[in-house]
Amino acid sequence: MTEELNPSTPEEEEQPIKPRKNGLYADVSDELAENMAGGWADTELHDLQPIAQAAHTAARRAALSARFPGERLVIPAGKLKTRSNDTEYSFRASTEYAYLTGDQTEDGVLVLEPTADGHRATIHLLPRSNRENGEFWLSGQGELWVGRRHSLTEAERLLGIPAEDVRELADRLREATGPVRNVRGHDAGIEAALTDKVTAERDEELRVYLSEARAVKDEFEIGELQKACDSTARGFEDVVKVLDKAEATSERYIEGTFFLRARVEGNDVGYGSICAAGPHATTLHWVRNDGAVRSGDLLLLDAGVETTTLYTADITRTLPINGRYSELQRKIYDAVYDAQEAGIAAVKPGAKFRDFHDASQRVLAERLVEWGLLEGPVERVLELGLQRRWTLHGTGHMLGMDVHDCAAARTEAYVDGTLEPGMCLTVEPGLYFQADDLTVPEEYRGIGVRIEDDILVTADGNRNLSANLPRQADEVEAWMASLTS
């Protein structure tokens, strides 16, 4: 990785661009500055078409406008975050911003200005880096260092939103009058400019609305979620094909294999991949992925590809590393499979969100009583939640641009709400017998099983978006054999 001359930012471009401490070039001669300022071809893009979701993002902004008439609404994309010293994490735009604009660039801010009949939307972005003052080649965020940004005119064509220079926005917001709401937590500079104009309660109402607005997916979103699930299925196939290499190394080989598929076919993984072999499968969010992969153990793989438009899958399969479940592994696996089948069957329009969870938990409680691990009756077990020692978590959650989508929604609109066509959720029961759990027979200890699929609520029931991946034990074994033979 090369070292840029200095760390100045686009916001500082009107200031002298100073050399980096310990950089190899102390200054820029007038002759070099003049040379670099000219002799460049015009690269403006004139044939751009609107992005695929432009009509959908316009409809979402219209709904937002109708919900908050007469108020200025500010939705930032966010800033680059430092990983260490002068390196940054890969940027991921805030979900609220990307949902309303389709844009994914850092520093962007969507502003809806109130008008007599609604709002006027403007997207505030960094323009292309300046060639006259040298920012394009001297700044660490200049074009020759990190790549070309779209011009404001190009952005307008792509997004269907008038675009202005974001570097002027903070000063304008400081002078703004009237009610303002801001999505907090993404842009400290914007929050500082609005500090005397907003309240936490009003800003939270905006965040809650945008969370609930994402509950019912439109046609574009459903298509993207299907793409994510299809890519994820191919990623799981990739993993099965290299389990022998994972045995020779570690869970990291599994993580890296799936990550390759995510980066080739999508933007990234939607969350840290859980590549949990053996007893690590009993840790719900095992993302260290540094353990051994051993024949005879199970691999719990919980992973999802995030599409280039930021929609993620969230799928789990628990696979026998040697291709065959043992008798006990299959018994536990079948219990989880039956619980998932009951949960999926409960997903339909008009059902309560909790119904699929309750259906799955009942099956697992019945099996735990049947196996002698809990004393019945089952109703008592469920009333007291005794099955949770081994089931641990809820059976699913909303899915979309965030793996745990709609998280800020009101409880009455989410877990206490009713399912509608267009909602997408996971159904993911599990059983986890910890390696140090003395309340279960020794042979159970260290076994963890979860099966998870992404389920779309339809007008007449549901559709399993991740049905390309087998779930039933015999089918899993046959599928694995077909990939490794």
C-alpha positions as CSV (number, residue, x, y, z in Angstrom):
1,M,0.0,0.0,0.0
2,T,1.6,3.3,-1.1
3,E,1.7,6.4,1.2
4,E,0.0,9.5,0.0
5,L,1.8,12.8,0.2
6,N,-0.5,14.3,2.9
7,P,-3.7,13.5,4.8
8,S,-5.8,16.6,3.8
9,T,-9.5,16.0,3.1
10,P,-11.8,17.5,0.5
11,E,-13.3,19.7,3.2
12,E,-9.9,21.4,3.5
13,E,-9.3,21.9,-0.2
14,E,-9.5,25.7,0.0
15,Q,-6.7,25.5,2.6
16,P,-3.0,24.9,1.6
17,I,-2.4,21.2,1.1
18,K,0.3,20.4,3.6
19,P,2.7,17.5,3.2
20,R,2.4,14.4,5.4
21,K,4.7,14.2,8.4
22,N,7.5,11.8,7.4
23,G,6.4,11.9,3.7
24,L,9.2,11.6,1.2
25,Y,8.2,14.8,-0.6
26,A,8.4,17.9,1.6
27,D,6.7,20.3,-0.8
28,V,5.4,20.8,-4.4
29,S,7.2,23.1,-6.7
30,D,5.2,25.8,-8.6
31,E,6.3,24.1,-11.8
32,L,5.0,20.7,-10.8
33,A,1.7,22.2,-9.5
34,E,1.2,23.9,-12.9
35,N,2.0,20.8,-14.7
36,M,-0.4,18.7,-12.8
37,A,-3.2,21.2,-13.1
38,G,-3.5,20.8,-16.9
39,G,-3.4,18.3,-19.7
40,W,-6.2,16.1,-18.6
41,A,-9.0,14.8,-20.9
42,D,-12.7,15.6,-20.2
43,T,-14.0,12.4,-18.6
44,E,-17.6,13.6,-17.8
45,L,-20.0,10.8,-18.3
46,H,-23.0,11.9,-20.5
47,D,-24.9,8.7,-21.2
48,L,-25.8,7.6,-17.7
49,Q,-29.2,6.0,-17.0
50,P,-31.1,6.1,-13.7
51,I,-30.2,3.3,-11.3
52,A,-32.6,0.3,-11.2
53,Q,-34.2,1.4,-7.9
54,A,-34.6,5.1,-8.7
55,A,-38.4,4.9,-9.1
56,H,-38.7,3.0,-5.8
57,T,-36.5,5.4,-3.9
58,A,-38.6,8.3,-5.2
59,A,-41.8,6.6,-3.9
60,R,-40.1,6.0,-0.5
61,R,-39.1,9.7,-0.3
62,A,-42.7,10.7,-1.1
63,A,-44.0,8.5,1.7
64,L,-41.5,10.1,4.1
65,S,-42.6,13.5,3.0
66,A,-46.2,12.7,3.6
67,R,-45.4,11.5,7.1
68,F,-43.6,14.7,8.2
69,P,-45.2,17.6,6.4
70,G,-43.7,21.0,7.0
71,E,-40.4,19.7,8.6
72,R,-36.9,19.7,7.3
73,L,-35.6,16.1,7.2
74,V,-31.8,15.3,7.2
75,I,-30.5,11.8,6.5
76,P,-26.7,11.4,6.3
77,A,-24.8,8.5,4.7
78,G,-22.0,8.7,7.3
79,K,-18.2,9.1,7.3
80,L,-15.2,7.0,6.8
81,K,-14.2,5.3,10.0
82,T,-10.6,4.9,11.0
83,R,-9.3,1.4,11.4
84,S,-5.8,2.4,12.5
85,N,-3.7,5.5,12.1
86,D,-4.4,6.6,8.5
87,T,-6.3,3.5,7.2
88,E,-10.0,3.3,7.1
89,Y,-12.6,0.6,7.2
90,S,-14.5,-0.1,3.9
91,F,-17.3,2.4,3.8
92,R,-20.9,1.2,4.1
93,A,-23.6,3.9,3.8
94,S,-26.2,4.2,6.5
95,T,-29.2,2.0,5.7
96,E,-31.7,4.9,6.0
97,Y,-29.7,7.0,3.4
98,A,-29.2,4.1,1.0
99,Y,-32.9,3.1,1.3
100,L,-34.0,6.6,0.3
101,T,-31.5,7.4,-2.4
102,G,-29.8,4.3,-3.7
103,D,-26.5,6.1,-3.2
104,Q,-23.6,4.6,-1.3
105,T,-20.9,7.2,-1.1
106,E,-19.4,8.6,2.1
107,D,-20.2,12.1,3.3
108,G,-23.5,12.2,1.4
109,V,-26.5,13.8,3.0
110,L,-30.1,13.7,1.8
111,V,-32.2,16.8,2.8
112,L,-35.9,17.1,2.3
113,E,-36.8,20.8,2.5
114,P,-40.5,21.6,3.2
115,T,-42.5,23.3,0.5
116,A,-46.2,24.3,0.2
117,D,-47.1,21.0,-1.2
118,G,-44.6,18.5,0.3
119,H,-40.8,18.6,0.2
120,R,-38.0,19.3,-2.2
121,A,-35.3,16.6,-2.0
122,T,-31.7,17.5,-2.6
123,I,-28.7,15.1,-2.2
124,H,-25.6,16.8,-1.0
125,L,-22.4,15.0,-2.2
126,L,-18.7,15.6,-2.6
127,P,-18.1,16.8,-6.2
128,R,-15.2,15.4,-8.2
129,S,-11.9,16.2,-6.5
130,N,-10.4,19.5,-7.5
131,R,-7.7,19.6,-10.1
132,E,-6.9,23.3,-9.9
133,N,-5.6,23.2,-6.3
134,G,-4.1,19.8,-6.6
135,E,-6.5,18.0,-4.2
136,F,-7.1,15.3,-6.8
137,W,-3.5,14.0,-6.5
138,L,-2.3,15.4,-3.2
139,S,-5.1,14.6,-0.8
140,G,-5.4,11.1,0.7
141,Q,-9.0,11.1,-0.5
142,G,-8.2,12.6,-3.9
143,E,-9.1,10.9,-7.2
144,L,-5.7,9.5,-7.9
145,W,-5.6,7.9,-4.5
146,V,-9.0,6.4,-4.0
147,G,-10.7,6.6,-7.4
148,R,-13.0,8.9,-9.3
149,R,-16.2,10.2,-7.7
150,H,-19.2,11.0,-9.8
151,S,-19.7,14.7,-10.7
152,L,-22.8,16.3,-9.2
153,T,-24.4,16.3,-12.7
154,E,-23.7,12.5,-13.1
155,A,-25.1,11.9,-9.6
156,E,-28.3,13.7,-10.5
157,R,-28.8,11.5,-13.6
158,L,-28.1,8.3,-11.7
159,L,-30.2,9.0,-8.6
160,G,-32.9,11.2,-10.0
161,I,-32.3,13.8,-7.3
162,P,-30.9,17.3,-7.6
163,A,-27.3,17.3,-6.3
164,E,-25.3,20.0,-4.5
165,D,-21.9,20.3,-2.9
166,V,-22.1,18.8,0.6
167,R,-19.2,21.0,1.9
168,E,-21.6,24.0,2.0
169,L,-24.4,22.1,3.8
170,A,-23.4,22.5,7.4
171,D,-23.3,26.3,7.2
172,R,-26.7,26.3,5.6
173,L,-28.2,24.1,8.2
174,R,-26.8,26.3,11.0
175,E,-28.9,29.1,9.5
176,A,-32.0,27.0,9.0
177,T,-35.3,27.8,10.7
178,G,-38.4,25.8,11.4
179,P,-38.7,22.2,12.7
180,V,-35.9,19.8,11.8
181,R,-35.4,16.1,12.2
182,N,-32.1,14.3,11.7
183,V,-31.1,10.6,11.6
184,R,-28.4,10.6,14.3
185,G,-25.2,8.6,14.7
186,H,-23.8,8.9,11.2
187,D,-22.3,12.4,10.8
188,A,-21.0,14.4,13.7
189,G,-20.5,17.5,11.7
190,I,-24.2,17.6,10.6
191,E,-25.3,16.9,14.2
192,A,-23.2,19.8,15.4
193,A,-24.8,22.1,12.9
194,L,-28.2,21.1,14.0
195,T,-27.6,20.9,17.8
196,D,-29.9,23.7,18.7
197,K,-32.6,22.8,16.2
198,V,-33.5,19.2,17.0
199,T,-34.5,17.0,19.9
200,A,-33.7,13.4,20.7
201,E,-37.4,12.5,20.8
202,R,-38.2,14.0,17.4
203,D,-35.1,12.5,15.8
204,E,-36.0,9.1,17.2
205,E,-39.5,9.3,15.7
206,L,-37.8,9.8,12.3
207,R,-35.5,6.8,12.8
208,V,-38.5,4.6,14.0
209,Y,-40.5,5.6,10.9
210,L,-37.7,4.7,8.5
211,S,-37.3,1.4,10.3
212,E,-40.9,0.5,10.0
213,A,-41.1,1.7,6.4
214,R,-38.7,-1.1,5.4
215,A,-40.9,-3.9,6.9
216,V,-42.8,-4.5,3.6
217,K,-40.5,-5.0,0.7
218,D,-41.3,-3.7,-2.8
219,E,-40.7,-5.7,-6.0
220,F,-37.1,-4.4,-6.4
221,E,-36.2,-5.4,-2.8
222,I,-37.6,-8.9,-3.1
223,G,-35.6,-9.4,-6.2
224,E,-32.4,-8.3,-4.5
225,L,-33.1,-10.6,-1.5
226,Q,-33.6,-13.5,-3.9
227,K,-30.2,-12.6,-5.5
228,A,-28.6,-12.6,-2.1
229,C,-30.0,-16.0,-1.2
230,D,-29.0,-17.5,-4.6
231,S,-25.4,-16.2,-4.2
232,T,-25.3,-17.4,-0.6
233,A,-26.4,-20.9,-1.7
234,R,-23.4,-20.9,-4.2
235,G,-21.2,-19.8,-1.4
236,F,-22.3,-22.8,0.8
237,E,-21.5,-25.1,-2.1
238,D,-18.1,-23.5,-2.4
239,V,-17.5,-24.4,1.3
240,V,-18.6,-28.0,1.0
241,K,-16.1,-28.5,-1.9
242,V,-13.2,-27.4,0.3
243,L,-13.9,-29.0,3.6
244,D,-10.9,-31.2,3.2
245,K,-8.7,-28.0,3.0
246,A,-10.5,-26.6,6.0
247,E,-9.6,-29.8,8.0
248,A,-6.0,-29.2,7.1
249,T,-6.1,-25.6,8.2
250,S,-9.0,-24.1,10.3
251,E,-12.4,-22.5,10.2
252,R,-10.6,-19.5,8.6
253,Y,-10.5,-21.5,5.3
254,I,-14.3,-21.7,5.4
255,E,-14.6,-18.0,6.2
256,G,-12.3,-17.0,3.3
257,T,-14.0,-19.3,0.9
258,F,-17.4,-17.9,1.5
259,F,-16.0,-14.3,1.5
260,L,-14.7,-14.8,-2.0
261,R,-18.2,-15.6,-3.3
262,A,-19.6,-12.6,-1.5
263,R,-17.1,-10.2,-3.0
264,V,-17.3,-11.7,-6.5
265,E,-21.1,-11.7,-6.7
266,G,-22.0,-9.0,-4.2
267,N,-20.7,-6.1,-2.2
268,D,-19.5,-8.0,0.9
269,V,-20.8,-10.4,3.5
270,G,-23.9,-9.0,5.2
271,Y,-22.5,-9.7,8.7
272,G,-19.5,-11.5,10.1
273,S,-19.7,-15.1,8.9
274,I,-20.2,-17.8,11.6
275,C,-18.0,-20.7,10.6
276,A,-18.4,-22.8,13.8
277,A,-17.0,-26.3,13.8
278,G,-17.5,-28.8,16.6
279,P,-18.2,-27.3,20.0
280,H,-17.9,-23.8,18.6
281,A,-21.4,-24.4,17.1
282,T,-22.9,-23.9,20.6
283,T,-21.6,-20.3,20.6
284,L,-24.4,-18.4,18.8
285,H,-22.2,-15.7,17.2
286,W,-18.9,-17.5,16.8
287,V,-17.0,-15.2,14.4
288,R,-13.4,-15.7,15.6
289,N,-13.3,-18.7,13.2
290,D,-9.9,-19.9,14.3
291,G,-10.8,-23.4,15.5
292,A,-10.1,-26.8,14.2
293,V,-12.3,-28.5,11.6
294,R,-12.5,-32.2,12.4
295,S,-14.1,-35.2,10.6
296,G,-17.0,-36.5,12.7
297,D,-17.9,-33.1,14.0
298,L,-20.6,-30.7,12.7
299,L,-20.1,-27.4,11.0
300,L,-22.6,-24.7,11.7
301,L,-22.3,-22.2,8.9
302,D,-24.3,-19.0,9.3
303,A,-23.5,-16.6,6.5
304,G,-25.0,-14.2,4.0
305,V,-24.0,-12.4,0.8
306,E,-24.8,-8.7,0.7
307,T,-25.8,-7.6,-2.8
308,T,-24.3,-4.5,-4.5
309,T,-27.4,-2.7,-3.5
310,L,-26.9,-3.7,0.2
311,Y,-29.6,-6.4,0.7
312,T,-28.4,-9.4,2.6
313,A,-29.3,-13.0,3.0
314,D,-29.0,-14.8,6.3
315,I,-28.9,-18.6,6.0
316,T,-27.6,-21.3,8.3
317,R,-26.9,-25.0,7.6
318,T,-25.4,-27.4,10.0
319,L,-23.4,-29.9,8.0
320,P,-21.6,-33.1,8.9
321,I,-17.9,-32.4,8.1
322,N,-17.3,-36.0,6.9
323,G,-20.6,-36.0,4.9
324,R,-22.6,-38.3,7.2
325,Y,-24.5,-37.4,10.4
326,S,-24.0,-39.7,13.4
327,E,-27.1,-41.3,15.0
328,L,-27.1,-38.7,17.8
329,Q,-26.3,-35.8,15.5
330,R,-29.2,-36.8,13.2
331,K,-31.6,-37.1,16.2
332,I,-30.8,-33.6,17.3
333,Y,-30.8,-32.3,13.7
334,D,-34.2,-33.8,12.9
335,A,-35.7,-32.2,16.0
336,V,-34.5,-28.8,14.8
337,Y,-35.6,-29.5,11.2
338,D,-39.1,-30.4,12.5
339,A,-39.2,-27.3,14.6
340,Q,-38.2,-25.2,11.5
341,E,-40.9,-26.9,9.4
342,A,-43.5,-26.0,12.0
343,G,-42.2,-22.4,12.2
344,I,-42.2,-21.9,8.4
345,A,-45.8,-23.3,8.2
346,A,-46.9,-20.6,10.6
347,V,-45.6,-17.8,8.4
348,K,-48.6,-16.3,6.5
349,P,-50.4,-13.1,6.1
350,G,-52.6,-12.2,9.1
351,A,-50.6,-14.4,11.5
352,K,-48.9,-12.8,14.5
353,F,-45.2,-12.3,14.1
354,R,-44.7,-14.4,17.2
355,D,-46.6,-17.4,15.8
356,F,-43.6,-19.0,14.0
357,H,-41.5,-18.6,17.1
358,D,-44.1,-20.2,19.3
359,A,-44.6,-23.1,16.8
360,S,-40.9,-23.9,16.7
361,Q,-40.4,-23.6,20.4
362,R,-43.2,-26.1,21.1
363,V,-41.6,-28.7,18.9
364,L,-38.3,-28.3,20.6
365,A,-39.8,-28.4,24.0
366,E,-41.6,-31.6,23.1
367,R,-38.4,-33.3,22.0
368,L,-36.5,-32.1,25.2
369,V,-39.3,-33.7,27.3
370,E,-39.3,-36.8,25.2
371,W,-35.5,-37.2,25.6
372,G,-35.8,-36.9,29.4
373,L,-33.8,-33.6,29.5
374,L,-36.8,-31.7,30.9
375,E,-39.7,-32.8,33.1
376,G,-43.1,-32.2,31.4
377,P,-45.8,-31.4,30.7
378,V,-44.8,-29.4,27.7
379,E,-47.2,-26.6,28.6
380,R,-45.3,-26.1,31.9
381,V,-42.0,-26.1,30.1
382,L,-43.1,-23.4,27.7
383,E,-44.8,-21.3,30.4
384,L,-41.6,-21.2,32.4
385,G,-39.3,-21.0,29.4
386,L,-37.3,-24.0,30.6
387,Q,-36.4,-25.0,27.0
388,R,-34.4,-21.9,26.6
389,R,-31.4,-23.5,28.4
390,W,-30.8,-25.2,25.0
391,T,-32.7,-23.1,22.5
392,L,-31.4,-19.8,23.8
393,H,-32.5,-17.3,21.1
394,G,-35.6,-16.1,19.3
395,T,-36.6,-18.1,16.3
396,G,-36.2,-15.3,13.7
397,H,-36.1,-11.6,12.8
398,M,-36.9,-9.2,9.9
399,L,-34.4,-9.2,7.1
400,G,-33.5,-6.7,4.4
401,M,-30.8,-4.0,4.1
402,D,-29.7,-4.9,7.6
403,V,-29.4,-8.5,8.7
404,H,-31.6,-7.6,11.7
405,D,-33.8,-5.2,9.7
406,C,-36.3,-2.8,11.1
407,A,-34.6,-3.0,14.5
408,A,-35.8,0.4,15.6
409,A,-39.5,-0.3,14.9
410,R,-42.0,0.0,17.7
411,T,-42.6,-3.3,19.5
412,E,-46.3,-3.2,18.6
413,A,-45.4,-2.9,14.9
414,Y,-42.8,-5.7,15.0
415,V,-42.7,-8.6,17.5
416,D,-46.3,-7.8,18.6
417,G,-47.4,-7.0,15.1
418,T,-49.1,-9.0,12.3
419,L,-47.4,-10.4,9.2
420,E,-48.2,-8.8,5.8
421,P,-47.4,-9.8,2.2
422,G,-44.0,-8.4,1.3
423,M,-42.4,-8.9,4.7
424,C,-39.2,-11.0,4.8
425,L,-38.0,-12.8,7.9
426,T,-35.8,-15.6,9.0
427,V,-36.9,-18.8,10.6
428,E,-34.0,-20.3,12.5
429,P,-34.6,-22.6,15.5
430,G,-31.6,-24.3,17.1
431,L,-30.5,-26.6,19.9
432,Y,-27.2,-26.0,21.7
433,F,-25.7,-28.3,24.2
434,Q,-22.7,-26.6,25.7
435,A,-19.5,-28.6,26.2
436,D,-19.6,-28.0,30.0
437,D,-23.3,-28.7,30.5
438,L,-23.5,-31.3,33.2
439,T,-27.3,-31.5,33.0
440,V,-27.2,-33.5,29.7
441,P,-25.7,-36.8,28.9
442,E,-22.0,-36.5,28.0
443,E,-22.5,-37.5,24.3
444,Y,-24.8,-34.5,23.8
445,R,-22.1,-32.0,25.0
446,G,-20.5,-29.8,22.3
447,I,-23.3,-30.4,19.7
448,G,-25.0,-27.3,18.3
449,V,-27.5,-27.3,15.4
450,R,-29.3,-24.4,13.7
451,I,-31.2,-24.4,10.5
452,E,-32.1,-21.0,9.1
453,D,-34.0,-19.9,5.9
454,D,-35.2,-16.6,4.6
455,I,-39.0,-16.6,4.2
456,L,-41.0,-14.1,2.2
457,V,-44.7,-13.6,3.3
458,T,-46.9,-13.9,0.2
459,A,-50.6,-13.2,-0.4
460,D,-51.4,-16.9,0.1
461,G,-48.7,-18.0,2.5
462,N,-45.0,-17.8,2.1
463,R,-42.0,-18.5,-0.2
464,N,-38.7,-19.8,0.9
465,L,-36.1,-17.6,-0.8
466,S,-33.3,-20.0,0.2
467,A,-35.0,-23.2,-0.9
468,N,-32.0,-23.9,-3.2
469,L,-30.1,-25.3,-0.2
470,P,-31.3,-28.7,1.0
471,R,-32.5,-28.9,4.7
472,Q,-33.6,-32.5,5.3
473,A,-30.8,-34.7,6.7
474,D,-30.8,-37.2,3.8
475,E,-30.9,-34.5,1.3
476,V,-28.0,-32.7,2.9
477,E,-25.9,-35.8,2.8
478,A,-26.8,-36.5,-0.8
479,W,-26.0,-32.9,-1.7
480,M,-22.7,-32.9,0.0
481,A,-21.8,-36.2,-1.7
482,S,-22.6,-34.8,-5.1
483,L,-20.3,-31.8,-4.5
484,T,-17.3,-33.8,-3.3
485,S,-17.4,-37.0,-5.5
